[in-house]
Amino acid sequence: MKQSRFMSWLESLINIAVGFGISLLAQMFFLPLLGVMIDFHQNLVFAMIMTVISIVRSYTLRRIFEALHIRRPLSPFMQAVIAERFRQVEVEGWTAEHDDAHRSGELALAGAAYARTAYIHLLDGPGLLTWSERRPDFWPWSADWWKPTGFRRDLVKAGALIIADGEQFDRNRKRK
């Protein structure tokens, strides 16, 4: 995902603050070992000068990398699918352990049901049947869990369920 200018600045500041502390301590330890004797105030001023230089360098490089599109930005839809996957885990509690209790392919099948329903939204809207009556025969769970909402939202749910199944597949593959 593309990082905002503010987040670039904040990341740089935190990174540099940690670097400042490390630099100050390293200078206090190593310079005397090299025979360079400076008092704490001089050490502090030098560390501050280097910190300002580091902030400018870090921020500038980050913005250059953003301008060059070194990271591929995610579309709003891709961000929505990822956010839905995190919501499933964090709000619903569908953790990896929970997902692993499902048969392989079951989560993707549920995703396919939502994708099919999104297509129906495009064809004729709700039509004469209720959405519960339009639940696909291949829906893997009880009717209580069938909750279509609309074209885009159903596609987002489909994508997140397919991601969950892919994650389960990867975990199982690593165990073998």
C-alpha positions as CSV (number, residue, x, y, z in Angstrom):
1,M,0.0,0.0,0.0
2,K,1.1,3.5,-0.7
3,Q,2.4,5.3,2.4
4,S,1.2,8.9,3.0
5,R,3.7,11.7,3.4
6,F,2.7,12.0,7.1
7,M,3.4,8.3,7.7
8,S,6.7,8.6,5.8
9,W,7.6,11.5,8.1
10,L,6.5,9.6,11.3
11,E,8.3,6.4,10.3
12,S,11.5,8.5,9.6
13,L,11.2,10.3,13.0
14,I,10.8,7.1,15.0
15,N,13.6,5.4,13.0
16,I,15.9,8.3,13.6
17,A,15.0,8.7,17.3
18,V,16.1,5.1,17.8
19,G,19.2,5.8,15.7
20,F,20.0,8.9,17.7
21,G,20.0,7.0,21.0
22,I,22.2,4.2,19.5
23,S,24.6,6.7,18.0
24,L,24.9,8.7,21.2
25,L,25.6,5.6,23.2
26,A,28.0,4.2,20.6
27,Q,30.0,7.5,20.4
28,M,30.2,7.6,24.2
29,F,31.6,4.1,24.3
30,F,33.8,3.8,21.1
31,L,35.3,7.3,20.8
32,P,37.3,7.0,24.1
33,L,38.5,3.5,22.9
34,L,39.9,5.3,19.8
35,G,41.6,8.0,21.9
36,V,39.0,10.7,21.0
37,M,37.9,12.5,24.1
38,I,34.9,14.8,23.8
39,D,32.6,15.8,26.6
40,F,28.9,14.8,26.7
41,H,27.7,18.2,25.4
42,Q,29.9,18.0,22.3
43,N,28.8,14.3,21.8
44,L,25.1,15.4,22.1
45,V,25.5,18.2,19.6
46,F,27.3,16.0,17.1
47,A,24.6,13.3,17.5
48,M,21.9,16.0,16.9
49,I,23.6,17.2,13.7
50,M,23.8,13.7,12.4
51,T,20.2,13.0,13.3
52,V,19.0,16.0,11.3
53,I,21.0,14.8,8.3
54,S,19.5,11.3,8.8
55,I,15.9,12.6,8.9
56,V,16.3,14.5,5.7
57,R,18.1,11.6,4.0
58,S,15.5,9.0,5.2
59,Y,12.5,11.2,4.2
60,T,13.9,12.1,0.8
61,L,14.7,8.5,-0.1
62,R,11.3,7.3,1.0
63,R,9.6,9.9,-1.2
64,I,11.9,9.1,-4.1
65,F,10.9,5.4,-3.7
66,E,7.2,6.3,-3.6
67,A,7.6,8.4,-6.7
68,L,9.3,5.6,-8.5
69,H,6.5,3.2,-7.5
70,I,9.0,0.7,-6.1
71,R,6.1,-0.7,-4.1
72,R,3.0,-1.6,-6.0
73,P,0.1,0.3,-4.7
74,L,-3.1,-1.7,-4.0
75,S,-6.4,-0.7,-5.5
76,P,-9.2,0.3,-3.2
77,F,-10.9,-3.1,-3.9
78,M,-7.7,-5.0,-3.0
79,Q,-7.5,-3.0,0.2
80,A,-11.1,-3.8,1.0
81,V,-10.5,-7.5,0.5
82,I,-7.5,-7.4,2.8
83,A,-9.4,-5.3,5.3
84,E,-12.2,-7.9,5.2
85,R,-9.8,-10.7,5.8
86,F,-8.4,-8.9,8.9
87,R,-11.9,-8.2,10.1
88,Q,-12.8,-11.9,9.8
89,V,-9.8,-12.7,12.0
90,E,-9.9,-9.8,14.5
91,V,-13.7,-9.3,14.8
92,E,-15.2,-12.6,14.0
93,G,-12.4,-14.6,15.5
94,W,-11.8,-16.8,12.4
95,T,-8.2,-17.5,13.3
96,A,-5.8,-19.8,11.4
97,E,-6.7,-22.6,13.9
98,H,-10.4,-22.1,13.1
99,D,-9.8,-22.1,9.4
100,D,-7.7,-25.2,9.6
101,A,-10.7,-27.0,11.0
102,H,-12.5,-26.6,7.7
103,R,-12.0,-29.1,4.9
104,S,-9.6,-28.1,2.1
105,G,-11.5,-26.0,-0.4
106,E,-14.5,-25.3,1.8
107,L,-13.6,-21.7,2.4
108,A,-13.0,-21.2,-1.3
109,L,-16.4,-22.8,-2.0
110,A,-18.1,-20.3,0.3
111,G,-16.2,-17.6,-1.6
112,A,-17.4,-18.9,-4.9
113,A,-21.0,-18.8,-3.5
114,Y,-20.6,-15.1,-2.7
115,A,-19.0,-14.4,-6.1
116,R,-21.9,-16.2,-7.9
117,T,-24.4,-14.1,-5.9
118,A,-22.5,-10.9,-6.9
119,Y,-23.0,-11.9,-10.5
120,I,-26.7,-12.4,-9.8
121,H,-26.9,-8.9,-8.4
122,L,-25.7,-7.7,-11.8
123,L,-28.1,-9.8,-13.8
124,D,-31.4,-8.9,-12.3
125,G,-31.0,-7.6,-8.7
126,P,-33.0,-9.4,-6.0
127,G,-35.8,-10.3,-8.4
128,L,-38.7,-12.3,-7.1
129,L,-36.7,-14.6,-4.9
130,T,-35.3,-13.6,-1.5
131,W,-31.5,-13.8,-1.1
132,S,-31.9,-16.8,1.3
133,E,-33.7,-18.6,-1.5
134,R,-30.9,-17.7,-3.9
135,R,-28.3,-19.4,-1.7
136,P,-26.4,-21.7,-4.0
137,D,-26.8,-25.4,-3.5
138,F,-23.0,-25.7,-3.0
139,W,-23.0,-23.3,0.0
140,P,-20.9,-25.3,2.5
141,W,-22.5,-24.2,5.8
142,S,-25.9,-23.7,7.4
143,A,-28.3,-21.1,6.1
144,D,-27.7,-19.0,9.2
145,W,-24.2,-18.1,7.8
146,W,-25.5,-17.0,4.4
147,K,-25.5,-13.2,4.4
148,P,-25.3,-11.6,1.0
149,T,-25.4,-7.8,1.0
150,G,-24.7,-6.4,-2.5
151,F,-22.4,-6.7,-5.6
152,R,-19.2,-5.2,-4.3
153,R,-19.5,-6.4,-0.7
154,D,-20.2,-9.9,-1.8
155,L,-17.1,-9.8,-4.1
156,V,-15.1,-8.5,-1.1
157,K,-16.3,-11.4,1.0
158,A,-15.6,-13.9,-1.8
159,G,-12.0,-12.6,-2.1
160,A,-11.4,-12.7,1.6
161,L,-12.7,-16.3,1.9
162,I,-10.5,-17.4,-1.0
163,I,-7.5,-15.8,0.7
164,A,-8.4,-17.7,3.9
165,D,-8.4,-20.9,1.9
166,G,-5.1,-20.1,0.2
167,E,-3.6,-19.4,3.6
168,Q,-4.9,-22.7,4.9
169,F,-3.4,-24.5,1.9
170,D,0.0,-22.8,2.5
171,R,0.0,-23.8,6.2
172,N,-0.8,-27.4,5.3
173,R,1.8,-27.5,2.6
174,K,4.5,-26.3,5.0
175,R,3.5,-29.0,7.6
176,K,4.2,-31.8,5.1
